[in-house]
Amino acid sequence: MNNETKKYLIVGALIGVLNALLATIYLADRPIGASTSYPFLASIIFDLQSSIYYKEIVGAGSWEAYFLLGGFCGALFMTLKNKSFKFELVPNLWGELKGKSKLKRVFFAFIGGFILIFGARLADGCTSGHTLSGSMELAASSLVFTFFVITSLIISSKVFYGVKK
Amino acid sequence: MIVAFIAGFLFAIIATSVKITTFDKIISFALLKDFSVAKILLFCNINL
């Protein structure tokens, strides 16, 4: 096993331990998840707190909003610590394959984000809730979700980017 | 809420230690075939 593979093994194990600890009743009694925070925040912004859906998601949504805030701060901390912080509207891989247009990048980022959250609401969870947390619990729906996410990721990246090197 | 914040903070630190997200690697695999499938499977499924 080389060092790169060992690194993934350690990172995977640490995320597994973190997720398992959070799922205990002593900490959060809740697995890692992210996408419910978006309809939660959108409901607050657009004053939809009286809706039935908001009442259903308010618990998970508020927890995940704080989780994402912590994630943002953690990522910011790491980039500042590594001195790799920078503002980047067009990532390198996108720039190489789709061009340097900022407008094009923002447009597709919006479309991608819209589809992602729409799909996550349909599936009642995203890659965090299903792939990380649900798979850990061997939930059938999460295993099916993960299989189709990875399959469609490979297919759509080939079709969308369409590059052969 | 403090637990959620700390969990997110730790999650980001752990995840950024590999410097690249899982899905970036899948895209790299699909396009460039430059990574071992075993790594992504290891990363995802170690949680099982």
Backbone of each chain as ProteinMPNN parsed JSONL, in Angstrom:
{"seq_chain_A": "MNNETKKYLIVGALIGVLNALLATIYLADRPIGASTSYPFLASIIFDLQSSIYYKEIVGAGSWEAYFLLGGFCGALFMTLKNKSFKFELVPNLWGELKGKSKLKRVFFAFIGGFILIFGARLADGCTSGHTLSGSMELAASSLVFTFFVITSLIISSKVFYGVKK", "coords_chain_A": {"N_chain_A": [[0.847, -1.198, 0.0], [0.723, 2.121, -1.003], [1.773, 5.505, -0.009], [-0.16, 7.398, -0.78], [-2.503, 5.901, -1.012], [-2.716, 5.06, 1.62], [-3.274, 7.472, 2.841], [-5.88, 8.024, 1.959], [-7.17, 5.913, 3.132], [-6.881, 6.501, 5.86], [-8.196, 9.0, 5.997], [-10.776, 8.266, 5.178], [-11.431, 6.501, 7.251], [-11.377, 8.254, 9.455], [-13.478, 10.002, 8.845], [-15.526, 8.17, 8.946], [-15.432, 7.475, 11.679], [-16.016, 9.967, 12.86], [-18.604, 10.331, 11.873], [-19.897, 8.148, 13.017], [-19.67, 8.76, 15.733], [-21.171, 11.111, 15.863], [-23.671, 10.102, 15.336], [-24.42, 8.914, 17.67], [-26.476, 9.012, 20.618], [-25.375, 10.576, 22.509], [-23.992, 12.669, 21.417], [-24.998, 14.042, 18.801], [-27.081, 12.568, 17.789], [-27.599, 12.267, 15.172], [-26.861, 11.775, 11.755], [-24.163, 12.757, 9.492], [-25.025, 15.279, 7.188], [-26.124, 17.487, 4.532], [-27.684, 18.778, 2.512], [-30.295, 19.473, 3.294], [-30.136, 21.839, 4.562], [-30.31, 23.83, 2.675], [-33.045, 24.102, 1.552], [-34.077, 24.8, 4.024], [-32.802, 27.258, 4.704], [-33.62, 28.716, 2.482], [-36.348, 28.774, 2.894], [-36.503, 30.462, 5.1], [-35.423, 32.836, 4.068], [-37.279, 33.45, 2.054], [-39.571, 33.69, 3.494], [-41.197, 31.409, 4.185], [-41.899, 29.995, 6.369], [-44.228, 29.072, 7.436], [-45.033, 26.931, 6.024], [-45.859, 23.438, 5.463], [-43.799, 21.795, 4.743], [-41.522, 23.131, 5.67], [-41.812, 22.826, 8.413], [-41.347, 20.158, 8.623], [-38.654, 19.904, 7.998], [-37.213, 21.558, 9.636], [-35.712, 20.814, 11.934], [-33.566, 19.058, 11.015], [-32.615, 20.73, 9.013], [-31.712, 23.122, 10.281], [-29.69, 22.1, 11.896], [-27.923, 21.115, 9.958], [-27.271, 23.462, 8.673], [-25.653, 24.765, 10.543], [-23.659, 22.853, 10.585], [-22.622, 23.095, 7.996], [-21.697, 25.711, 8.165], [-19.668, 25.375, 10.032], [-18.1, 23.682, 8.465], [-17.353, 25.426, 6.415], [-15.794, 27.24, 7.869], [-13.814, 25.511, 8.801], [-12.607, 24.676, 6.407], [-11.703, 27.144, 5.516], [-9.895, 27.73, 7.54], [-7.997, 25.7, 7.084], [-7.041, 26.342, 4.513], [-5.921, 28.825, 4.982], [-3.994, 28.127, 6.82], [-2.4, 26.458, 5.281], [-1.552, 28.294, 3.513], [-2.808, 28.529, 1.054], [-5.0, 29.914, 0.33], [-7.219, 31.518, -1.912], [-9.09, 33.578, -4.191], [-11.135, 32.179, -6.577], [-12.779, 31.986, -9.455], [-13.005, 30.493, -11.744], [-12.227, 27.25, -11.814], [-9.171, 25.324, -12.24], [-9.335, 22.847, -13.723], [-11.8, 23.109, -15.005], [-11.279, 25.421, -16.495], [-9.323, 24.509, -18.26], [-10.749, 22.656, -19.747], [-13.254, 23.746, -20.485], [-12.921, 26.391, -21.065], [-12.149, 29.883, -20.255], [-14.213, 31.579, -19.611], [-15.985, 33.488, -17.307], [-18.68, 34.017, -16.989], [-19.888, 31.853, -18.259], [-19.028, 29.82, -16.598], [-20.284, 30.504, -14.153], [-22.949, 30.315, -14.93], [-23.244, 27.549, -15.555], [-22.563, 26.506, -13.089], [-24.7, 27.375, -11.558], [-26.826, 26.015, -12.822], [-25.986, 23.366, -12.378], [-25.97, 23.308, -9.56], [-28.681, 23.728, -9.05], [-29.869, 21.426, -10.18], [-28.635, 19.535, -8.589], [-29.581, 20.04, -5.945], [-32.306, 19.758, -6.398], [-32.434, 17.04, -7.103], [-31.464, 15.966, -4.722], [-33.514, 16.597, -2.974], [-35.56, 15.094, -4.073], [-34.576, 12.549, -3.593], [-34.497, 12.569, -0.91], [-32.133, 13.199, 0.397], [-28.579, 13.857, 0.135], [-25.287, 13.487, -1.326], [-23.81, 13.504, 0.992], [-25.615, 12.801, 3.064], [-26.667, 10.366, 2.074], [-24.522, 8.883, 0.706], [-22.254, 9.022, 2.443], [-23.329, 8.86, 5.128], [-25.703, 7.23, 5.023], [-24.774, 4.955, 3.655], [-22.998, 4.02, 5.5], [-24.691, 3.026, 7.348], [-25.634, 0.93, 6.017], [-27.971, 1.308, 4.564], [-30.445, 0.455, 2.273], [-31.576, 2.203, 0.393], [-29.638, 4.184, 0.297], [-27.401, 2.858, -0.688], [-28.278, 2.198, -3.24], [-28.704, 4.797, -4.202], [-26.049, 5.789, -4.112], [-24.757, 4.124, -5.96], [-26.005, 4.918, -8.361], [-25.369, 7.626, -8.389], [-22.549, 7.64, -8.699], [-22.318, 6.254, -11.109], [-23.788, 7.937, -12.862], [-22.275, 10.211, -12.593], [-19.845, 9.543, -13.805], [-20.71, 9.029, -16.423], [-21.97, 11.506, -17.142], [-19.837, 13.279, -16.858], [-18.139, 12.41, -18.84], [-19.736, 12.859, -21.101], [-20.369, 15.61, -20.879], [-17.884, 16.972, -20.62], [-16.353, 15.649, -22.505], [-13.692, 14.934, -23.366], [-10.793, 13.399, -24.586], [-7.795, 12.24, -23.547]], "CA_chain_A": [[0.0, 0.0, 0.0], [1.566, 3.313, -1.046], [1.385, 6.58, 0.92], [-1.391, 8.037, -1.258], [-3.619, 5.018, -0.635], [-2.816, 5.1, 3.09], [-3.909, 8.734, 3.192], [-7.319, 7.865, 1.741], [-7.651, 4.97, 4.137], [-6.966, 7.227, 7.138], [-9.261, 10.012, 5.88], [-12.057, 7.543, 5.165], [-11.681, 5.984, 8.601], [-11.675, 9.391, 10.339], [-14.842, 10.462, 8.551], [-16.398, 7.126, 9.485], [-15.465, 7.613, 13.152], [-16.747, 11.208, 13.148], [-20.017, 10.093, 11.577], [-20.426, 7.204, 14.007], [-19.79, 9.485, 17.003], [-22.302, 12.042, 15.762], [-24.934, 9.35, 15.307], [-24.794, 8.459, 19.014], [-27.399, 9.923, 21.313], [-24.606, 11.432, 23.421], [-23.524, 13.876, 20.709], [-26.015, 14.736, 18.01], [-28.159, 11.645, 17.412], [-27.916, 12.645, 13.792], [-25.704, 11.547, 10.886], [-23.716, 13.874, 8.652], [-25.866, 15.595, 6.043], [-25.869, 18.879, 4.146], [-28.573, 19.435, 1.543], [-31.541, 19.983, 3.875], [-29.919, 23.226, 5.005], [-30.657, 24.771, 1.598], [-34.468, 24.477, 1.64], [-34.299, 25.445, 5.331], [-32.4, 28.664, 4.587], [-34.479, 29.351, 1.463], [-37.663, 29.02, 3.525], [-36.37, 31.648, 5.959], [-35.205, 34.009, 3.208], [-38.493, 33.772, 1.303], [-40.673, 33.751, 4.439], [-42.076, 30.255, 3.973], [-41.815, 29.187, 7.595], [-45.531, 28.509, 7.809], [-45.34, 25.775, 5.168], [-45.76, 22.111, 6.095], [-42.468, 21.26, 4.443], [-40.546, 23.758, 6.571], [-41.952, 22.218, 9.744], [-40.757, 18.821, 8.542], [-37.194, 19.926, 7.832], [-36.567, 22.594, 10.459], [-34.718, 20.204, 12.823], [-32.39, 18.647, 10.237], [-32.105, 21.869, 8.243], [-30.938, 24.047, 11.115], [-28.464, 21.385, 12.304], [-27.022, 21.053, 8.804], [-26.78, 24.821, 8.39], [-24.502, 24.963, 11.443], [-22.619, 21.927, 10.131], [-21.988, 23.71, 6.822], [-20.949, 26.881, 8.637], [-18.433, 24.809, 10.583], [-17.311, 23.206, 7.333], [-16.763, 26.598, 5.762], [-14.719, 27.764, 8.739], [-12.733, 24.524, 8.806], [-11.906, 24.756, 5.117], [-10.985, 28.429, 5.511], [-8.764, 27.549, 8.459], [-6.966, 24.864, 6.445], [-6.405, 27.056, 3.397], [-5.06, 29.877, 5.55], [-2.867, 27.434, 7.459], [-1.52, 25.962, 4.2], [-1.255, 29.448, 2.656], [-3.305, 28.247, -0.295], [-6.259, 30.639, 0.139], [-7.303, 32.423, -3.063], [-10.395, 33.683, -4.837], [-11.02, 31.52, -7.88], [-14.109, 31.82, -10.045], [-12.911, 29.424, -12.745], [-11.231, 26.26, -11.396], [-8.198, 24.96, -13.275], [-9.807, 21.774, -14.607], [-12.863, 23.704, -15.839], [-10.638, 26.347, -17.431], [-8.629, 23.748, -19.299], [-11.662, 21.875, -20.583], [-14.419, 24.487, -20.964], [-12.595, 27.78, -21.348], [-11.948, 30.775, -19.103], [-15.349, 32.488, -19.441], [-16.545, 33.487, -15.954], [-20.133, 33.964, -17.113], [-20.232, 30.463, -18.583], [-18.782, 29.033, -15.39], [-21.335, 30.825, -13.182], [-24.199, 29.783, -15.472], [-23.296, 26.095, -15.373], [-22.542, 26.239, -11.648], [-26.083, 27.562, -11.101], [-27.621, 24.885, -13.341], [-25.55, 22.172, -11.652], [-26.447, 23.412, -8.185], [-30.14, 23.567, -9.074], [-30.16, 20.006, -10.414], [-28.137, 18.784, -7.43], [-30.502, 20.17, -4.813], [-33.583, 19.162, -6.817], [-32.255, 15.587, -6.966], [-31.309, 15.625, -3.302], [-34.842, 16.653, -2.348], [-36.314, 13.936, -4.561], [-34.038, 11.338, -2.958], [-34.514, 12.797, 0.537], [-30.756, 13.201, 0.902], [-27.564, 14.133, -0.889], [-24.137, 12.585, -1.245], [-23.39, 13.409, 2.391], [-26.604, 12.032, 3.822], [-26.809, 9.002, 1.573], [-23.276, 8.161, 0.409], [-21.429, 8.891, 3.647], [-24.039, 8.405, 6.327], [-26.611, 6.113, 4.75], [-23.98, 3.767, 3.311], [-22.416, 3.526, 6.746], [-25.747, 2.274, 8.036], [-26.055, -0.102, 5.06], [-29.343, 1.569, 4.119], [-30.595, 0.025, 0.88], [-31.806, 3.376, -0.464], [-28.374, 4.909, 0.155], [-26.519, 2.077, -1.561], [-28.804, 2.396, -4.597], [-28.417, 6.2, -4.517], [-24.612, 5.928, -4.357], [-24.445, 3.451, -7.222], [-26.45, 5.739, -9.494], [-24.614, 8.885, -8.388], [-21.228, 7.425, -9.283], [-22.515, 5.895, -12.513], [-24.189, 9.112, -13.648], [-21.146, 11.149, -12.579], [-18.878, 9.129, -14.831], [-21.323, 9.215, -17.747], [-22.188, 12.925, -17.444], [-18.556, 13.971, -17.03], [-17.631, 12.057, -20.168], [-20.567, 13.51, -22.114], [-20.3, 17.062, -20.761], [-16.535, 17.466, -20.926], [-16.067, 15.049, -23.803], [-12.28, 15.057, -23.719], [-9.995, 12.181, -24.508], [-6.367, 12.554, -23.551]], "C_chain_A": [[0.891, 1.259, 0.0], [1.003, 4.426, -0.144], [0.068, 7.241, 0.54], [-2.609, 7.213, -0.836], [-3.818, 5.028, 0.876], [-3.553, 6.351, 3.547], [-5.427, 8.633, 3.041], [-7.925, 6.929, 2.768], [-7.863, 5.689, 5.47], [-8.111, 8.241, 7.105], [-10.638, 9.355, 5.909], [-12.423, 7.046, 6.547], [-12.056, 7.116, 9.553], [-13.09, 9.921, 10.109], [-15.853, 9.449, 9.086], [-16.543, 7.242, 10.999], [-16.265, 8.851, 13.546], [-18.249, 10.996, 12.962], [-20.649, 9.183, 12.622], [-20.613, 7.897, 15.358], [-20.998, 10.42, 16.993], [-23.636, 11.315, 15.857], [-25.342, 8.868, 16.691], [-25.688, 9.495, 19.683], [-26.646, 10.889, 22.221], [-24.109, 12.711, 22.732], [-24.678, 14.549, 19.966], [-27.238, 13.875, 17.701], [-28.595, 11.917, 15.972], [-26.68, 12.382, 12.931], [-25.321, 12.798, 10.095], [-24.662, 14.041, 7.456], [-25.681, 17.063, 5.715], [-27.032, 19.528, 3.398], [-29.859, 19.989, 2.144], [-31.387, 21.425, 4.352], [-30.355, 24.226, 3.934], [-32.147, 25.102, 1.565], [-34.804, 25.15, 2.966], [-33.979, 26.939, 5.242], [-33.274, 29.41, 3.577], [-35.849, 29.676, 2.044], [-37.625, 30.255, 4.416], [-36.26, 32.91, 5.107], [-36.502, 34.444, 2.53], [-39.762, 33.688, 2.167], [-41.704, 32.633, 4.215], [-42.133, 29.365, 5.218], [-43.159, 28.583, 8.035], [-45.875, 27.265, 6.987], [-45.158, 24.466, 5.923], [-44.35, 21.553, 5.911], [-41.416, 21.841, 5.392], [-40.601, 23.11, 7.95], [-41.333, 20.818, 9.772], [-39.232, 18.869, 8.589], [-36.479, 20.845, 8.806], [-35.48, 22.012, 11.376], [-33.431, 19.866, 12.085], [-31.759, 19.843, 9.536], [-31.253, 22.808, 9.072], [-29.625, 23.396, 11.563], [-27.444, 21.403, 11.154], [-26.488, 22.433, 8.416], [-25.571, 25.137, 9.267], [-23.335, 24.058, 11.042], [-21.862, 22.534, 8.938], [-21.191, 24.956, 7.195], [-19.616, 26.435, 9.243], [-17.515, 24.309, 9.48], [-16.618, 24.336, 6.598], [-15.581, 27.13, 6.57], [-13.531, 26.809, 8.777], [-11.919, 24.573, 7.527], [-11.103, 26.05, 5.019], [-9.736, 28.345, 6.39], [-7.632, 26.774, 7.77], [-6.258, 25.6, 5.301], [-5.502, 28.182, 3.891], [-3.812, 29.259, 6.177], [-1.86, 26.964, 6.391], [-1.058, 27.077, 3.256], [-1.676, 29.193, 1.21], [-4.611, 28.984, -0.574], [-6.176, 31.545, -1.085], [-8.745, 32.475, -3.554], [-10.261, 33.117, -6.247], [-12.422, 31.278, -8.436], [-14.117, 30.681, -11.06], [-11.824, 28.439, -12.306], [-10.352, 25.806, -12.567], [-8.728, 23.931, -14.263], [-10.884, 22.296, -15.556], [-12.244, 24.606, -16.905], [-9.953, 25.625, -18.589], [-9.603, 23.112, -20.282], [-12.806, 22.677, -21.198], [-14.137, 25.954, -21.239], [-12.59, 28.65, -20.098], [-13.12, 31.722, -18.846], [-15.965, 32.371, -18.04], [-18.064, 33.354, -15.997], [-20.602, 32.537, -17.376], [-20.09, 29.58, -17.344], [-19.899, 29.24, -14.363], [-22.666, 30.23, -13.638], [-24.303, 28.283, -15.203], [-23.233, 25.707, -13.894], [-23.96, 26.365, -11.076], [-26.95, 26.381, -11.541], [-27.281, 23.61, -12.568], [-26.055, 22.163, -10.222], [-27.944, 23.187, -8.09], [-30.506, 22.092, -9.212], [-29.768, 19.174, -9.188], [-29.133, 18.833, -6.263], [-31.87, 19.59, -5.141], [-33.52, 17.643, -6.647], [-32.158, 15.159, -5.519], [-32.648, 15.672, -2.572], [-35.688, 15.469, -2.785], [-35.895, 12.673, -3.823], [-34.051, 11.431, -1.433], [-33.115, 12.703, 1.138], [-29.779, 13.413, -0.232], [-26.405, 13.144, -0.744], [-23.604, 12.485, 0.182], [-24.336, 12.495, 3.167], [-26.703, 10.588, 3.38], [-25.464, 8.28, 1.46], [-22.416, 7.973, 1.656], [-22.205, 8.248, 4.793], [-24.909, 7.172, 6.068], [-25.868, 4.829, 4.412], [-23.381, 3.152, 4.56], [-23.427, 2.663, 7.507], [-26.271, 1.123, 7.178], [-27.518, 0.067, 4.646], [-29.453, 1.25, 2.63], [-30.758, 1.231, -0.043], [-30.498, 4.131, -0.72], [-27.409, 4.178, -0.773], [-26.967, 2.223, -3.017], [-28.474, 3.812, -5.074], [-26.942, 6.36, -4.921], [-24.201, 5.289, -5.682], [-24.818, 4.342, -8.412], [-25.743, 7.095, -9.544], [-23.264, 8.7, -9.077], [-21.337, 7.08, -10.768], [-22.844, 7.128, -13.355], [-23.086, 10.167, -13.665], [-20.152, 10.816, -13.693], [-19.441, 9.391, -16.23], [-21.436, 10.704, -18.088], [-20.87, 13.682, -17.62], [-17.946, 13.65, -18.389], [-18.402, 12.816, -21.251], [-20.363, 15.025, -22.089], [-18.922, 17.605, -21.149], [-16.044, 16.916, -22.268], [-14.626, 15.156, -24.256], [-11.61, 13.703, -23.609], [-8.536, 12.573, -24.597], [-5.556, 11.272, -23.64]], "O_chain_A": [[1.713, 1.438, 0.899], [-0.091, 4.303, 0.408], [-0.728, 7.604, 1.407], [-3.61, 7.755, -0.367], [-4.951, 5.006, 1.359], [-4.341, 6.32, 4.493], [-6.171, 9.104, 3.901], [-9.054, 7.128, 3.218], [-8.889, 5.512, 6.126], [-8.896, 8.337, 8.049], [-11.55, 9.833, 6.583], [-13.574, 7.149, 6.971], [-12.96, 6.956, 10.373], [-13.805, 10.244, 11.057], [-16.902, 9.823, 9.611], [-17.644, 7.122, 11.535], [-17.093, 8.797, 14.456], [-19.056, 11.425, 13.786], [-21.778, 9.405, 13.059], [-21.601, 7.65, 16.05], [-21.743, 10.513, 17.969], [-24.609, 11.846, 16.392], [-26.485, 8.455, 16.884], [-25.658, 10.682, 19.358], [-27.199, 11.9, 22.654], [-23.84, 13.713, 23.394], [-25.261, 15.516, 20.457], [-28.307, 14.399, 17.388], [-29.769, 11.813, 15.615], [-25.567, 12.727, 13.329], [-26.073, 13.771, 10.046], [-25.042, 13.068, 6.805], [-25.139, 17.814, 6.526], [-27.335, 20.699, 3.624], [-30.462, 20.891, 1.563], [-32.372, 22.142, 4.525], [-30.729, 25.353, 4.259], [-32.497, 26.282, 1.551], [-35.714, 25.977, 3.03], [-34.78, 27.779, 5.651], [-33.624, 30.572, 3.779], [-36.44, 30.711, 1.734], [-38.596, 31.009, 4.482], [-36.912, 33.918, 5.38], [-36.798, 35.635, 2.436], [-40.876, 33.623, 1.647], [-42.902, 32.88, 4.076], [-42.377, 28.161, 5.136], [-43.209, 27.701, 8.892], [-46.895, 26.622, 7.23], [-44.405, 24.392, 6.894], [-43.791, 20.924, 6.809], [-40.528, 21.126, 5.857], [-39.568, 22.873, 8.577], [-40.858, 20.356, 10.809], [-38.595, 17.98, 9.154], [-35.25, 20.905, 8.801], [-34.441, 22.642, 11.576], [-32.348, 20.314, 12.462], [-30.536, 19.964, 9.467], [-30.193, 23.247, 8.626], [-28.582, 24.048, 11.605], [-26.261, 21.673, 11.361], [-25.381, 22.551, 7.891], [-24.586, 25.706, 8.796], [-22.171, 24.447, 11.145], [-20.633, 22.492, 8.879], [-20.14, 25.226, 6.614], [-18.574, 27.042, 8.997], [-16.299, 24.487, 9.547], [-15.456, 24.227, 6.209], [-14.517, 27.429, 6.027], [-12.379, 27.242, 8.785], [-10.69, 24.519, 7.558], [-9.981, 26.063, 4.513], [-8.666, 28.828, 6.022], [-6.463, 27.148, 7.863], [-5.042, 25.496, 5.139], [-4.458, 28.46, 3.302], [-2.714, 29.807, 6.072], [-0.646, 27.06, 6.573], [-0.283, 26.843, 2.329], [-0.989, 29.589, 0.269], [-5.265, 28.726, -1.585], [-5.187, 32.254, -1.276], [-9.517, 31.537, -3.357], [-9.387, 33.524, -7.011], [-13.159, 30.44, -7.918], [-15.123, 29.988, -11.215], [-10.636, 28.744, -12.409], [-10.747, 25.897, -13.729], [-8.601, 24.096, -15.477], [-10.891, 21.978, -16.745], [-12.634, 24.561, -18.072], [-9.999, 26.069, -19.736], [-9.336, 23.033, -21.481], [-13.281, 22.354, -22.287], [-15.049, 26.69, -21.614], [-12.98, 28.206, -19.018], [-13.039, 32.577, -17.964], [-16.411, 31.296, -17.638], [-18.664, 32.676, -15.164], [-21.582, 32.074, -16.794], [-20.923, 28.713, -17.082], [-20.398, 28.28, -13.776], [-23.423, 29.7, -12.824], [-25.314, 27.803, -14.691], [-23.794, 24.685, -13.498], [-24.371, 25.575, -10.226], [-27.707, 25.82, -10.748], [-28.173, 22.868, -12.156], [-26.515, 21.134, -9.725], [-28.424, 22.535, -7.162], [-31.338, 21.573, -8.468], [-30.469, 18.239, -8.803], [-29.478, 17.806, -5.679], [-32.523, 19.0, -4.279], [-34.446, 17.035, -6.11], [-32.696, 14.123, -5.128], [-32.891, 14.882, -1.66], [-36.439, 14.903, -1.99], [-36.726, 11.837, -3.471], [-33.663, 10.486, -0.746], [-32.934, 12.194, 2.245], [-30.093, 13.186, -1.4], [-26.543, 12.096, -0.112], [-23.004, 11.472, 0.541], [-23.912, 11.549, 3.832], [-26.811, 9.685, 4.21], [-25.277, 7.208, 2.036], [-21.905, 6.879, 1.897], [-21.794, 7.23, 5.35], [-24.848, 6.193, 6.812], [-26.273, 3.743, 4.826], [-23.267, 1.932, 4.677], [-23.068, 1.714, 8.204], [-27.22, 0.433, 7.552], [-28.218, -0.916, 4.406], [-28.648, 1.721, 1.827], [-30.162, 1.285, -1.118], [-30.277, 4.651, -1.814], [-26.688, 4.805, -1.548], [-26.138, 2.355, -3.917], [-28.023, 4.005, -6.203], [-26.629, 6.983, -5.936], [-23.398, 5.848, -6.43], [-24.037, 4.495, -9.352], [-25.542, 7.649, -10.625], [-22.879, 9.498, -9.931], [-20.546, 7.556, -11.583], [-22.262, 7.341, -14.419], [-22.966, 10.929, -14.624], [-19.687, 11.695, -14.42], [-18.745, 9.906, -17.106], [-21.05, 11.125, -19.178], [-20.784, 14.61, -18.425], [-17.317, 14.502, -19.015], [-17.813, 13.347, -22.193], [-20.204, 15.654, -23.135], [-18.812, 18.569, -21.905], [-15.409, 17.62, -23.053], [-14.367, 15.443, -25.425], [-11.835, 12.956, -22.657], [-8.091, 13.159, -25.584], [-4.326, 11.319, -23.656]]}, "seq_chain_B": "MIVAFIAGFLFAIIATSVKITTFDKIISFALLKDFSVAKILLFCNINL", "coords_chain_B": {"N_chain_B": [[-26.189, 22.925, 18.546], [-23.626, 23.831, 18.628], [-22.224, 21.467, 18.585], [-22.812, 20.653, 15.983], [-21.507, 22.638, 14.517], [-18.815, 22.241, 15.289], [-18.496, 19.634, 14.368], [-18.775, 20.001, 11.607], [-16.583, 21.626, 11.177], [-14.446, 19.901, 11.85], [-14.906, 17.903, 9.97], [-14.379, 19.271, 7.577], [-11.669, 19.815, 7.891], [-10.603, 17.239, 7.937], [-11.408, 16.298, 5.408], [-10.206, 18.129, 3.639], [-7.613, 17.492, 3.961], [-6.862, 15.648, 2.104], [-6.901, 17.146, -0.071], [-8.371, 17.127, -2.447], [-11.585, 16.596, -3.795], [-13.818, 13.794, -3.529], [-15.436, 13.574, -5.804], [-14.163, 15.059, -7.712], [-12.119, 13.338, -8.221], [-13.431, 11.212, -9.389], [-14.314, 12.388, -11.739], [-11.84, 12.967, -12.852], [-10.98, 10.387, -13.281], [-12.869, 9.484, -15.105], [-12.339, 11.129, -17.263], [-9.555, 11.312, -17.651], [-8.392, 9.032, -16.781], [-6.608, 8.755, -14.633], [-6.343, 7.833, -12.06], [-6.47, 5.403, -9.427], [-9.125, 3.147, -9.269], [-9.556, 1.826, -6.969], [-8.882, 3.591, -4.936], [-10.915, 5.504, -4.772], [-13.043, 3.873, -4.149], [-12.204, 2.91, -1.747], [-12.158, 5.238, -0.25], [-14.84, 5.992, -0.23], [-16.19, 3.711, 0.726], [-15.089, 2.862, 3.061], [-16.487, 3.733, 5.105], [-18.464, 1.934, 5.417]], "CA_chain_B": [[-25.681, 23.645, 17.379], [-22.159, 23.882, 18.762], [-21.746, 20.161, 18.117], [-22.902, 20.672, 14.518], [-20.45, 23.514, 14.021], [-17.519, 21.566, 15.484], [-18.473, 18.474, 13.459], [-18.49, 20.52, 10.267], [-15.196, 22.112, 11.19], [-13.563, 18.723, 11.805], [-15.123, 17.236, 8.685], [-13.661, 20.031, 6.541], [-10.221, 19.628, 8.091], [-10.272, 15.867, 7.51], [-11.602, 16.166, 3.96], [-9.249, 18.934, 2.885], [-6.261, 16.943, 4.099], [-6.526, 14.952, 0.862], [-6.774, 18.256, -1.02], [-9.214, 17.023, -3.637], [-12.807, 15.924, -3.379], [-14.111, 12.484, -4.107], [-16.023, 13.647, -7.138], [-13.109, 15.49, -8.631], [-11.348, 12.168, -8.608], [-14.235, 10.417, -10.326], [-14.26, 13.079, -13.025], [-10.498, 12.743, -13.381], [-10.934, 9.01, -13.756], [-13.695, 9.375, -16.31], [-11.749, 11.873, -18.379], [-8.117, 11.165, -17.862], [-7.991, 7.709, -16.308], [-5.338, 8.963, -13.947], [-6.311, 7.412, -10.657], [-6.869, 4.03, -9.178], [-10.515, 3.021, -8.832], [-9.517, 1.338, -5.59], [-8.794, 4.704, -3.986], [-12.223, 6.111, -4.563], [-13.873, 2.889, -3.453], [-11.689, 2.876, -0.377], [-12.58, 6.472, 0.4], [-16.293, 5.992, -0.027], [-16.786, 2.549, 1.373], [-14.501, 2.588, 4.369], [-17.528, 4.066, 6.072], [-19.325, 0.768, 5.617]], "C_chain_B": [[-24.155, 23.775, 17.416], [-21.551, 22.577, 18.265], [-21.744, 20.125, 16.589], [-21.767, 21.498, 13.919], [-19.079, 22.827, 14.126], [-17.391, 20.363, 14.542], [-18.146, 18.921, 12.035], [-17.054, 20.985, 10.136], [-14.218, 20.937, 11.055], [-13.672, 18.005, 10.461], [-14.326, 17.933, 7.585], [-12.152, 19.839, 6.661], [-9.79, 18.247, 7.609], [-10.322, 15.775, 5.971], [-10.557, 16.955, 3.166], [-7.822, 18.42, 3.026], [-5.872, 16.108, 2.889], [-6.553, 15.913, -0.332], [-7.679, 18.201, -2.246], [-10.447, 16.212, -3.266], [-12.98, 14.603, -4.105], [-14.557, 12.613, -5.561], [-15.073, 14.242, -8.169], [-12.332, 14.284, -9.129], [-12.12, 11.29, -9.591], [-14.195, 11.053, -11.706], [-12.884, 12.878, -13.666], [-10.373, 11.342, -13.959], [-11.678, 8.884, -15.083], [-13.023, 10.021, -17.511], [-10.321, 11.449, -18.686], [-7.573, 9.795, -17.464], [-6.683, 7.777, -15.524], [-5.384, 8.629, -12.462], [-6.84, 5.997, -10.516], [-8.301, 3.987, -8.658], [-10.548, 2.591, -7.365], [-9.513, 2.477, -4.582], [-10.161, 5.302, -3.705], [-13.139, 5.137, -3.814], [-13.481, 2.82, -1.985], [-12.225, 4.084, 0.392], [-14.061, 6.439, 0.733], [-16.724, 4.882, 0.924], [-16.131, 2.161, 2.689], [-15.539, 2.855, 5.44], [-18.487, 2.902, 6.314], [-18.871, 0.002, 6.847]], "O_chain_B": [[-23.491, 23.821, 16.38], [-20.508, 22.57, 17.612], [-20.799, 19.631, 15.973], [-21.147, 21.098, 12.933], [-18.293, 22.833, 13.179], [-16.322, 20.105, 13.989], [-17.34, 18.295, 11.347], [-16.399, 20.764, 9.117], [-13.288, 20.978, 10.25], [-12.675, 17.561, 9.891], [-13.681, 17.28, 6.765], [-11.449, 19.715, 5.659], [-8.754, 18.096, 6.962], [-9.409, 15.249, 5.333], [-10.082, 16.488, 2.131], [-6.925, 18.856, 2.303], [-4.686, 15.876, 2.659], [-6.26, 15.521, -1.462], [-7.731, 19.166, -3.009], [-10.356, 15.248, -2.505], [-12.371, 14.345, -5.143], [-14.114, 11.863, -6.432], [-15.177, 13.952, -9.361], [-11.939, 14.212, -10.293], [-11.541, 10.703, -10.504], [-14.062, 10.363, -12.717], [-12.778, 12.647, -14.87], [-9.74, 11.139, -14.995], [-11.199, 8.273, -16.038], [-13.121, 9.525, -18.634], [-9.946, 11.257, -19.842], [-6.433, 9.451, -17.778], [-5.776, 6.969, -15.724], [-4.545, 9.099, -11.693], [-7.554, 5.481, -11.376], [-8.649, 4.703, -7.72], [-11.459, 2.953, -6.62], [-10.075, 2.348, -3.495], [-10.517, 5.571, -2.557], [-13.915, 5.545, -2.95], [-14.33, 2.687, -1.103], [-12.683, 3.964, 1.528], [-14.478, 6.808, 1.83], [-17.534, 5.106, 1.823], [-16.577, 1.227, 3.356], [-15.49, 2.29, 6.532], [-19.229, 2.891, 7.296], [-19.467, -1.019, 7.193]]}, "name": "protein", "num_of_chains": 2, "seq": "MNNETKKYLIVGALIGVLNALLATIYLADRPIGASTSYPFLASIIFDLQSSIYYKEIVGAGSWEAYFLLGGFCGALFMTLKNKSFKFELVPNLWGELKGKSKLKRVFFAFIGGFILIFGARLADGCTSGHTLSGSMELAASSLVFTFFVITSLIISSKVFYGVKKMIVAFIAGFLFAIIATSVKITTFDKIISFALLKDFSVAKILLFCNINL"}
